[in-house]
Amino acid sequence: MNENLFSILKEYGLDEKEIKLYSILVKNVKLTGYKIAKESGFHRSTTYYILDKLIEKGFVSRQYIAKTYYYCSNDLSAVISGLKNKEDLLISLVSEIRKMQKEENLNVRIFEGDSGAKEFNFNLLQLISEKRIKEVIMIGNGPPEDFYFNTFIGKIIKEIKKAKTYKQGTFRAIWSLKLRGNKFIKQYEIFGENRFLDNIPSDTTTIIYGDYLSFSLTSDKHYVIEIKNISVANEMKAYFNHLWKIAKK
């Protein structure tokens, strides 16, 4: 292989071993991996590794003929065409990448167990007391005697009362119809309004507040998954508002 072509391939990113194997295949119609290893002087495992890299880069093709794999060099015009397609694809991604860079990062945290619930309670209370959120909205299906309702939400109600940061209209909730008239649920009415839907298809409690969205669920222990992203929160709020219109007072 002449020096100019060698320099060009090296500049493109091929190493000396890749260039050597490619040059061997350029001079032959097709060869087995064994013959390529023998001609190059490389170990067979090294040869197959390099051939796989050349296939990935588009310089070599592999064919299965009569129960044997053969390797052949691709025409450089086809290689260039493939590189051009990749270049066009990368250029088309530039605008999308820039959009992503401008968007707010998606922050996710997981609170686990009793200590996690306490931390989440404290964070939510801080957001409310600092008036960083104007409204808390919720979709719930769990029974009020559950640990989650008695400690997790119940403590928030108690602490917000102490902080005197609540006001009418701060809160909206959609509950399972089976909870209508429940004394615990009625406590929320000091903050805003409860509505009810039949057959809520999930036991997960969803809370939307400001730029945040959280899901509370119980398996072997309690978990709260919190997502901070204004776009995600707004999408979920739009879904809540749709349900709100059809929920019963």
BELQUI-V596177 format. One record per backbone hydrogen bond with DSSP energy under -0.5 kcal/mol. NH is the residue of the N-H (numbers start at 0). CO is the residue of the C=O. Records with the same first field share a line. If there is no record, write none. Layout:
# BELQUI-V596177
NH=CO / CO
This chain:
# BELQUI-V596177
5=1
6=2
7=3
8=4
9=5
10=6
11=7
12=8
13=8
18=14
19=15
20=16
21=17
22=18
23=19
24=20
25=21
26=22
27=24
30=70
32=68
35=31
36=32
37=33
38=34
39=35
40=36
41=36
46=42
47=43
48=44
49=45
50=46
51=47
52=48
53=49
54=50
55=51
56=52
57=53 / 54
58=53
59=53
60=71
62=69
64=62 / 67
67=64
69=62
70=30
71=60
72=24
73=58
77=74
78=74
79=75
80=76
81=77
82=78
83=79
84=80
85=81
86=82
87=83
88=84
89=85
90=86
91=87
92=88
93=89 / 90
94=90
95=91
96=92
97=93
98=94
99=95
100=96
101=97
102=98
106=104 / 227
107=105
108=225
110=223
112=221
115=111
116=112
117=113
118=114
119=115
120=116
121=117
122=118
123=119
124=120
125=121
126=122
127=123
128=124
129=125
130=127
131=126
132=126
135=169
136=207
137=171
138=205
139=173
145=142
149=145
150=146
151=146 / 147
152=147
153=148
154=150
155=151
156=152
157=153
158=154
159=155
160=156
161=157
162=158
163=159 / 160
164=159
165=159
168=190
169=166 / 190
170=190
171=135
172=192
173=137
174=172 / 194
175=139
176=196
178=175
179=176
181=178
185=181
186=182 / 183
187=184
188=185
189=186
190=187
191=187
192=170
194=172
195=247
196=174
204=215
205=138 / 203
206=213
207=136
208=211
209=134
211=208
212=226
213=206
214=224
215=204
216=222
218=220
222=216
223=110
224=214
225=108 / 223
226=212
227=106
228=210 / 226
232=228
233=229
234=230
235=231
236=232
237=233
238=234
239=235
240=236
241=237
242=238
243=239
244=240
245=241 / 242
246=242
247=195
